[in-house]
């Protein structure tokens, strides 16, 4: 798999300081706290913030920083790119190529949220360019990603959800692709659907269990919502008898399908 390699740079900033950059004869970009070099340019750096260069872009939502940190962008999910024997999802290369172009020749700032790492050991975070562009949000605004909120990581939930809704309304990127068209629940086949998907149907019943509240659409499909995050949702009984769209990944249990939903942004009332 082709990877993007970018000049290694790490600039830790522990206190407020004036930082200058310039290009030397080797075309590298040195940094200093002194402005003694002609044509040096002052850059804005926040106290306690590290600036990095990205070493590798794996796909639209996963990068490696020059210090070795593997970053999984929070709040979004981009289609998969091709790797090993798995074919790329529609739009996966578009998201990756956009990210490569956006991060080339720029520094990035990393912010984390309530959870610092995931089960794969990746750092979970939000990336901002030195021009203060919010990369997670921009991927959504371009229609290159779908919003995917995992509580308790809710720092930028409003910005991310709004960007996704606007891209969907404008039919940008994945929102105009037939591969991501909504599927009626009654048309689910035995094979189900691989990857992120959108399903629509009428909620026939709502019933709580020990760990989840279930929205039952049919004998073959239900949505489960973790009790721990129930306070984020509207009154779930209000969905009963309503036609709604749900978004996420299908799990198969014997001949039945279920979808875990963690945040109300994955439910669209029709």
Secondary structure, 3 states (H helix, E strand, C coil): CCCCCCCCCEEECCCCCCEEEEECCCCCEEEECCCCCCCCEEECCCCCCEEECEEEEEECCEEEECCCCEEEECCEECCCCCECCECCCCCHHHHHHHHHHHHCCCCEEEECCCCCECCCCCEEEEEEECCCCEHHHHHHHCCCCEECCCCCCCCCHHHHHHHHHHHHHCCCHHHHCHHHCCEEHHHCCCCCCCCEEEEEEECCEEEECCCEEEEECCCCEEEEEEHHHHHHCCCHHHHCCCEEEEEEEEEEECCEEEEEECCHHHEEEC
